[in-house]
Amino acid sequence: MTATEIKAPGASSEDFGPWNPGIKSRLPRELLPLSTMFRPENVLTSISKAEELHDLTGLDVLDLVTFRSERLVLHELLIRVTADLSVPSGLRVEDLGVNFRKMTSTILARDLTPEMGAVTAAYDTLRRQLSTLIEAELATRLFAPDSRSASAAPERKSGFLGMFRRAVPSAVAASGADRGAERPEDAVEAWRLEARRSEDRLQKSAYRALAKVVASLVGRHGGLWGTPELIASVATDLACNDYGSEEIGRLIEPRFLDAARREGYLVLPPQERPVIMNTKGASAAGKSTMRLLQKKLAERIGAVWSDFALISPDIWRKQLLDYTSLGPAYKYGGTCTGDELQIIDQKLDRYMARKAARRAVSHLLIDRFRFDSFAPDSDEEGSNLLTRFGHTIYMFFMIAPPDKIVERAWQRGLEVGRYKAVDDLLAHNIEAYAGMPQLFFTWALRADKEVHCEFLDNTAPLGERPRTAAFSWNGELNVLDVKSMLDVQRFRRVDVNAAGPERLYGDPEARSPENNTGFLVECARRLPLLNFAEQATGRIYLCIAAGTPAWADADALRAALTDPETRAGILAVAPGIEKGTIAAPPKPVFLAERLGSERIHTLGRWGSQG
C-alpha cells in the first residue's frame, strides 16, 4: 500500500510546525497495516479478523491480536535488557536508546534467533496444553454433553461467522432445565476465583482468559454466543499472549544470561534496600533530560549508577519498528508502536513483581508517562507503580507549560522522528497534571519508606538546570515557587482542541491564580508541615503546621506577598495571615541550615544549591 502523510485541510508541507505537526491523534485507517500490532511478520491475526472478532465478542481489537512466538521473544528480551542489565546512559539524552538497542540487537542476532525453531516448537506445545485445558473447562461448565446435543440442531453456516451463531445451551442453562451446564455468569465467577487461587501459571492464565472472553460475550449479547470451538480459540489466543510470553521468557533466560556474560554486559545486582528514582510528567516535559542530574544524585547518596535499571520504555520504539520503513508516513512512527509498547510495559511490571517476590530488585530509575498502575489486586491509587519496590524513593514531578510542551514535542520529532498530534499532547498534559497530586500524596504520606519528592519548574532551555519549585521528605513540604504549585492545577485546564498558544485557555479566569490554589490548599490540609521559602535564598517566610499557621518571618512574608501568584496561594492556605498576630522566629530561618546538607537531595536550582 502507499502511505500518505495526513495534512491539515488546506495545508501545504510548508505549513507544518509545532501546532500543526501533520499527523492525527489516531492512526488513520489506511495506515493501520503499518502498525506493529498488525504487521504479518509480528502477528497471526489480520486486521479484518480482529475487527470481526471485536464486533462479535465486544473485546478490544488489540486483545484479539495474537503475537507470533518470534515477536514474543523480542518482548521478553526487551524486558530483560531493561530490568536485568546495566545499560550505559552516556552523556547525551539519546545515548541510552542507542546503547540499549545495540545490546538488544546483539543478543537477538547471535543467541536467540538461532534458537527460534526450538522456541516455536515449545510455544506450540504450550498452546496445545492451554487449548486442552480451556476446551475441557468449557465442556464441563457451559457445554455439557446434553447441551451439545441440544445445540447441534441448527445448521452451522460455513466459514468464520458460522462459528458465532447463538449458543442454545446458555438459554437452557439459564432456565435450569439443563443441569449439566452452568449459567455463564456463574462460570465467569468460578473462573475468576480459580484464577486468584491457583498457583499454577498455566491454569491461572487459562481461567483468566476464559472469564474475560465469556464475560465480554454476555455483556455484548445478553447471553452466551458462539460455539465452544470459537470461544476456546479466542481464549487460547489471549492466554498465549500472556502465559505464552512468560514461558518464552523463561525458556530464553539461560541463553540471555550466557550472552550477557560473553559480551561483558553487567548483570544488575539485587539490592537489599533498593533506591527508586521515578520521574513523572507530561509527554515532552523533559523527563529524560533529568538523567545526568539523577546520576549525580546517585553518586551523592552513595548509590552506584551502573547498578540502576534504567526504565524508559520509549527507547523500545525503534527496536519495534524501523521508522524508515514508513516512507511518507514517517511521522506516525510513535503512533505505530504505541499499542505494542504499552503491552510490553505491562509485561515489564509483572516481571518486576516476580523479581521483587524473589528479593532480586536492583536500584531503579523510571522515566515513563504512566500515572496508573497495572497491578490488579490493590485499590490504592499510585501504590502499585514500580516505585513500591523501593526502600528509599525519589519522586520527581516535571512542571512545564503546555505551550512549551507542544514546541518541544515538535523539536523532538525533528530530531528523533517521534512526532505527536497536538490534541494528543494536550490530553496527556491534562492527565499528567491531574495525576500528580494524588500520586504525590500517596507517597509523601507513607510512613514505612523514606520518600523524597521534588517539583521541578522545567521552563529552562534544553541543557540548563531546572528550578526547584518545591521538595519534601515524607510529610514535610518546602515550597519555593508558589506559582509552579498553582500551575499543577492551572495546566490541566487547557483546551485539547487549541490551535495555538493563545487559544489554550478558553476562559481567561481559568488562568487566574485565585482559581488554581486547590492543590496548594490540599497540601496545607493533608501534610503535617508546610514551609514557604524564598526561591533565591531558601529563607522561610511562613510555616504551616497541621493546617494552621505556626509562625511567620514578617519582613520576608511581606516581600513575598508583593507577587500576585504567591499572594493568591498564601491567602488561600492562611486567609487571615495579613491581619492576625502570629509568632515570629528570633532570627531568619533558612532551609539549608534547618535541614542540613544530608537532607537536601534536590536536582534543581534554588538558594545556595543553584
N, C-alpha and C positions, 0 to 999 in steps of 0.2 A: 504494500500500500504506500501511498505518498503522504508523508506527514506534512501538514501545512501549519504555519505559525498563525496563531489567533491574534488578530489585531482589533483594537477598539474601533467602533464604527467611524468611518471617515478618516482613520489614522494612517499615516504612512510610516515607514520604518524610522524616519527622522523624528517622529513624534514620541518615540519611546523614551521613558525616563522613570524616575522613582515612583511617580504617581500614575504611570501608565506603562507598566513593565512588559505588556504584550502577552500576558497569559491570564487565564481564568482560574478561579479557586478550585474548580473541579476539572478533572481531566476530560476534555471533550470526547464524546462517544467514538468519534472516528479515530481517536488516538489510543483507545483502550488496549489494542494489541501491543502497544509499546510498553505498557505497564509490566513490571516484573511479575505481577500476580497472574498475568495471562499469557506470558510467552511460553510457547510449547516446549522449549528447551528446559523450562523451570517446573512446569506443572502438567498434570494429566488431564485437567478439566478445561474444556473450551469455554469461551465467553457465553455462547448460546446455551450450553448445558447448565452452566452456573446460574444464568438468569432464569432459565426454565425451572430449575430446582427451587430457586428463590420464590418464584410465583406460586409454586405448589406447596412448599413447606413453610414459608414465612421466615426461614433462616436468612441471615445476612449473606449476600453473594460471596463475600470474602471467606466466610466459614465453609463454603461449599467448594472451594478450590482445593484440590489435592496436590500437594507438592511431590515431585519426583524424589526418589531416595538420594539422588546426586545433589539436589538442592538442599535437602535436609542436612547432608554432610557439611555444606557451606554454612548453614545456620549454626550448627554445633561448633564448627571451627571458629566462626566469628565470636561466639560466646566465650570459648576457651582462651583465645588470644586476648580478649578483653579482660577476662576475670582472673586468668592464671599466669599471664606473662607480663614482665616488665617491658613496656614499650617506651623507647626514648622519646621525650616530648620536644627536644630541640629548643632552639631559640626563637623560632617563628611559629605563629599560630598553626600554620599548615603542616609543620614538620611531624606532628603526631600522626596525622592521617597518612602521610607519605610513608612513614616508618611502619605503621600498623599494616598497611596494605602490602608492603614488601614482605613482611614476616608471614602474613596470611597466605600470600601467593606462593611463597617458597614451600611452606608446609603442604599446601594443597597439591602443588605440582609434583613434588618429589616423594611425598609419603602417602597421600590419601588417594589421589587419582589412580595410581597403580593398583589399589586395593578395592576399586569401586565395584568390580564384579562380585567379590565376596560380600561387600556391604549390601548390594542389591539383593543377593540371594538370602541373606539373613533378614532383610526387610520383608521380602516376600513371605518367608516363613512366619514372621511375626504377624503379618497381615492375615494370614490364614488362621492363626491362633485367635486373633481378635474376632474375625468373622465367625468362627465356630462358636465362640462364647456368646456373641451378640445374637446369632441366629437361635441358639438354644434358649436364651432369655426371652426372646420374642415368642418362640413356640410355647414356652411354659406359661408366660404371663398374659399374652394378648392373642395368640393364635393357637389355642389348644386344638387337639385333633378334631373334636366335634365342630369347632368353629371353622376349621379349614374346609371341611366338607360342606358346611353351610355356605361358605363364600365361594365355592367352586362353580356355582351355577351360572353366574353372569359370564358371558363370553368375553375374554380379555382382548382388548384391541392390540393390534400388533405395534411393535416399536416402543419407544421410551415412555410415551404418555400412557400407554396401556398399563404400565406398572402402577399408575396412580389413580386407578378407579376407586370409588368409595369402598372402604373395607367394611363389609357387612358385620363382621364379628363385634365391632365396637358397639353397634346398636343392640345386638343381642346381649352382650355382656352388661351393658348399662341397665337393661331391664331386669337382670338377674336370672334370665331364663337359661343362660349357658353357664354352668358352674365351673367349667374348665378354664374360663378366661376372666381376667380382672378388668375392672374399669381402667381406662387409660390413665386417668388421674391418680388412681391408686398405684399403678405400676410406676409412674413417674416418681411418686414419693418414695416408693420402695427402693428404686434405683438410686435416688439421691442419698437415702440413708445408707445403702450399701457402699456407695462411693466414699462417704465420710468414714465408715467403719473399716473398710478393707485396708489391709497393709500391703496387698499385692498391687503393684503399679498397673499391671495389665488389666486386672479386674476393675480397679478404680477408674481407669480411663474408659473402659467399655461401658460401665454403669453411667458415668457422667455423660458420655456421648448419647446413649440411649435416652436418658432423661431429657437432654436438650432437644433431640430430634422429635420425640413423641410429644413433649410439651408444646413445641412450636406448631406441630401439626394440629393439635387440639385447639390451640389458640387461633390458628388460621381458619379452621373449618368447623369448629364447634364439636368435633369428634374425630375419631381416628380415620385417616385417609391413607390409601396406598397399600400395596402388597407387602408381605413380610420381606420379600426379596429386596424391594426398593428401600424400605426403611432400614434394613440391615446394611445395605450398600452405603447409604448416606452416613449412618452411624459409624461404620467401619472407617470411612474416609476421615471423619472427624477424629476418631481415636488414633489413626495412623499419623495425622499431623501432630498430635500431642505426644502420646506414648511412643510412637514410632520414632519421632525425632529424638526423644530422650535415650532410647535404646541404641540408636545410631551413635549418639554421643558417647555412650559407654563403650561401644564397640571400637570407635576410633581413638579413644583416650590413650591406650598404650602406645600407638604409633605417634600420636601427637606429642607425648612426653619424650619419646625417643628422638623425635625430630628436634624438639626444643634443646635437648642436651647436645645433639650433634651440631646444631647451628650456633650453640653458645648463648641461647636465649636464657635469661634469668627467670626461673620459676618463682613466683611471688611466695614469700614465706608466710605461714599463718601468724596472726598476732594475738597475743593473749588479751591485749587492751587495744583494739583497733581504733585508729583515728579516721573519722569520716569527714571529708570536706564536700559539701553539697552546694552547688551554685544554681540558683533559681532566678528566672527572669523570662521576659517575653522573647520571642524569636528575634534575633538580630540585636539584642540588648547588650551584647558584648560579654557573654558568659565565658567563652573560650579565651578571651584576652586576659582573663584573670590568672591564667595558669602559671606564668612566671612569678607573679606575686605570691601565689599559693605555694610554689616551690620554695621561695624564701621563707615563708611562714613555717613550712615543714622543717626546714633546717633550724629555725629559731626555737622550735619546741622540742627538738631532738629526735624527730622522725626522719627516716631515710627516704628520700624522694623516690628512689628506684624500687622501694618496697610498696609503692602505691599502685593499685589497679586504676588506670585512667579510663573511666567510663564515659564515653562521648559518642553515643550511637550515630550521630551524623557522619562520622568518619567511615561508617559501613557503606554508605550510599554508593560510592564509586567502586566498591567491591561487588556490589549487587548489580551494577549496570555500568556499561561503558557509555558515557554521555555522548560520545562522538557518533554512536550508532543511531542517535535520534534524528540526525540530519537537521532539517529546518525546524523541527520541534524541540531543539536542544534546550529551550528554556523550561521545558517540562521535566527535566531530569530529576529534580527534587520530588515532584508530584508522582512521577512514575515509580519511585522507590518507597514512597511514604508508607503505604499499607503494609508492605512486607517488612519494612524496618520496625513498625510497631509490633508485628507478630514476634519478631526476633527479640525485641526489647522485653516483651512479656516472658519469653523463654529464659532470658538472662535473669530476670527477677527470680524465677523458680530455681534456676541453677544456683544462684547466690544463696537462696534459702536452704538448699541442700548442703552447701558448703558450711553455712552457719550451724546447721544441725551437727556437723562433724567438728565444729570449732576450728574451721580451716580458713576463716575470712582474713584477708590481708587488710592493710590500710586501703581506703578508697577515696578517689576524687571523682565526684559525679557531676557531670555537666550535661543536663538534658532539660527539655522544656517541661516535662510532665509534672503536674501537681497532684495527680491522682495516685492511687495505689491499686495494684492488681491482686494483692493477697486477698483471698475470698472470705477469710474467717474473722475479720475484725470490722467493727463499725466506727472506729475512731479515725477521723479524717487525718490523713498525713502520717499516721503512725506506721503504716506498712511499706513506706518507701525503703529503699536500701539503707537509708540512714539508721534504721532501727538496729542494725547490726553493730553500731559503734559504741565504744566506751566513752570517748571524747568526741564531741560533734561540733563541727563548724558549719553554720548555715550562712550563705552569702546571698543577699537579695539585691538584684540589679534594678536600679531605677533609671529609666531613660525615657525622654518624651516621645510620644507616638510619632511625631513628625520626623524626629531623628532616626527612629527605628525604621521608618519607611525608606529614608535616604540610605541608611546603612545596608538594608536588605538589597537595594538596587546595586550598591557598590560591591557587595558580596557576590551577587550574580555575575557582575562583570569580571570579577577576579577568579572565582572558583566554579562558576557555572550553575550555582544553585539559586534560582530565582523563586520569588513567591508573589502571589497576587496580593494586591493591597488590601482587599476586604478580608482575605485570609490572615494577613499580618495583624490587622486591627482586631479581628475576632480573637486571635491568640493573645493579643495585648490585653484585651478585656479579661480573658480567662486568667492570665498571669497575675494581674493586679487584684482581681477578685480572690485569687487563691492565696496570695501572700499572707494576709492577716491570720487566717485560720492555721496555716502551716507554721507561722511564727509562734502563735500561742501554744500550739500542740507541743512544740519543742521547748520553748522558753519556760514553760511551766512544769517541765519534767523535773522530778526531784531525784531520780535514780541514775541520771547521767550528767556529765559535765557538758553543758551546751553553751556555745558562743555563737551569737548571731550578729551579723553586720549588714546594714543597709548602705548601699553604695550609690552615690549620685554619679552616673556614668555619662554625663554630658560632655566630658573631656574629649578632645580629639584623640583619634586612634594613636596608641603608643604612649599617651600621657596617663599618669596615675590618677584614678578617680578620687573623688572626695568622699570621706566617710560622713554619712548623714546621721547614723545612729549605730550604737553597738551595745551588746548586752552579754552578761554572764547569767545564765538561768533567768531568774525573775527580776534582775536589776537592769533597767534600760537607761542608757545615756543618749539623749537626743542633742545632736549638734547642729542640725539644719531642719527647722520645723517645716519649711516649705516642702522639702523632699518627702517628709512623712505625710503631708497633705496630698502630695502628688500620688501616693499609693491609692487614694480614693479618687482623685481627680482624673487620673489617666484611664480609669475604667469607664468613664462617661463618654467616650468617643463614639462617633457615628461610623459604623463599619463601612458604610457606603460613601464616605467622604472622598471627593475627587481632588482634594488639595488641602494643604495645611490650614488654610483659612476656613475650611468647612468641617474641621474635625469636631467642633462642639456646636451643636445646633442652637443651644440656649446659652447666651453669654454668662448667665448666672451659674451655669454648671461649673464654670471655672473659678468662681469667686472663692477665696479661702474660707469664708464663713460657712460655705456649703460642703466643705470637704474635710471636716475635722473628726469625722466618725471614728476612724482608725486610731487617731491620737487619743481621743476620749476613752476608747476601749482599753488602750494601753494603761492609762491612768487608773481605770477602774479595776482591771484584772491583774496588774503586776504589783508585787509588793513595794517596789521602789522605782521611781521615775525621776531622773535628773535631767534638767535642761542646762546646756552649757554652750559657751561661745565656740563657734567652729574654729576660729583662728587661734584661740588661746587655751581652750578647754576649761575656762573659768565657769564654775557652776553659778547660775543666777536664780534657779528655782529647784527646790526638792519637793517632790510629791511622795508621800508615804501612805500606803493603803488607801489611795484615792483622795487624800486630804493634803493641802499644802503644809509642809513641815517647817520650812524656813526659806528665806529668800535673801539674796545679795541685792539690796535696794538699788545701788548705782548700776550694777550690771543688768538688773531686770529692767530698769528704766530705759537704758540704752537699747536693749533687745526689743522692747515694745514699740520702738520707732519704726520697725519693719512691719508692714501690713500683714504679711503671711505669718510671721512669728506672733504678732499681736492676736490675730484670729485664733491661732492654735492655743496660746496660753490662756486667753479668756474663756475658751471652751472647756479647758480642764480645770481652771481655777477662776470662776466667774467674778469673785469679789476681790481678786488679788490686789487691785489698784486702791481699793478703799479700806480694806481691813488692816489690822495690825498683826504682823507676823514676826516670828523670831528671826534674828539675823546672826550670821556667824561672826566671831570676833575679828576675823580677817578673811580675805578672799580664799576660796577653796578651789583647787584645780584638780581635774580628773586624774592627771598623771601622778600627782602626789597622793591623792586619795586611794587610787587603785594600786599603784606600784607597777613597774615595768613588767613584772612577771604575770600581771593580769591584763595587759594590753596586747592583744593579738590581732589588731586590725590590719587590713590590707591598704586602706585608703589614706588620703592626706587629711590631717587635722592637727591643730595645735603644734606642738613640737614634733609630732610624728610626720609632718609634711616634708 
